[in-house]
Amino acid sequence: MDVTLHLAQDPEADALLGRSPLAALTGMLLDQQVPMEWAFKGPRTIADRLGAGDLDAHEIAAMDPEAFAALSEKPAVHRYPGSMAKRIQQLCRYLVEHYDGDAEAVWKDAGSGVELLKRLEDLPGFGRQKAQIFLALLGKQLGVTPAGWREAAGAYGESGSHRSVADITGPDSLARVRAHKQEAKAAAKAARK
């Protein structure tokens, strides 16, 4: 995996996301209750604080939880640094246990979009929506296109949509995704009245 992503809107953070499957998964895990760019800068911040050029699932899984959580603070990697540090370690432990620490193995040999979606949903911290968004990112930007991937990704897999991080290729598409999310929130709020 070595592609150019624009999710963090920061060249160094985006370069890590484009070459490191674990960084991409970690950014997706962090993408909740914070701005998208902040979430996807997180993997680079963690790698820098570890003194590494990349993230290593074995290293993170084996770290003392308090020591790893301390890496997520000041300035915080996430709005909830302690709980997200715990989730990142859970993700890394799962990857070590099920994929020998190789994050790319989650999707490398998936025979279908349905199978890949199931694998993503099995990851700690990944519910259906997050799994579908990541599946769409894999298909739209990372060249991972098993049969039926668009259908398995649901609306996030639609060509030409601007619903999620899967559709961000630069500042203009980021603005369009933000506008879509604001419209969806407004519609949900109006429906509750």
BELMO-V765414 format. One record per pair of residues at least 24 apart in sequence whose C-alpha atoms are under 7 Angstrom apart, sorted by the first residue. I is the first residue (numbers start at 1). J is the second residue. D is the distance in whole Angstrom. If there is no record, write none. Layout:
i: {I	I}
j: {J	J}
d: {D	D}
//
This chain:
i: {3	5	6	6	6	7	7	7	7	8	8	8	8	9	13	13	16	16	20	21	21	22	22	23	26	29	29	30	34	39	42	46	46	57	57	57	57	58	58	58	60	60	61	61	61	87	90	91	91	110	111	112	112	112	112	113	113	113	113	113	114	117	132	133	133	134	136	137	137	140}
j: {142	169	168	169	170	37	40	165	168	37	38	40	41	37	41	44	44	54	54	103	104	55	103	55	88	125	126	84	79	78	77	71	72	92	95	96	101	92	96	101	89	92	89	92	93	125	124	123	124	146	146	146	147	148	149	146	147	148	149	152	152	152	156	164	166	166	166	165	166	166}
d: {7	7	7	5	6	6	6	7	6	4	7	5	5	6	5	5	7	7	7	6	5	7	5	6	7	6	7	7	7	7	5	7	7	5	7	7	5	7	6	6	6	6	5	5	5	7	6	6	5	7	6	5	5	6	7	5	6	5	4	5	6	7	7	7	6	7	6	7	4	7}
//
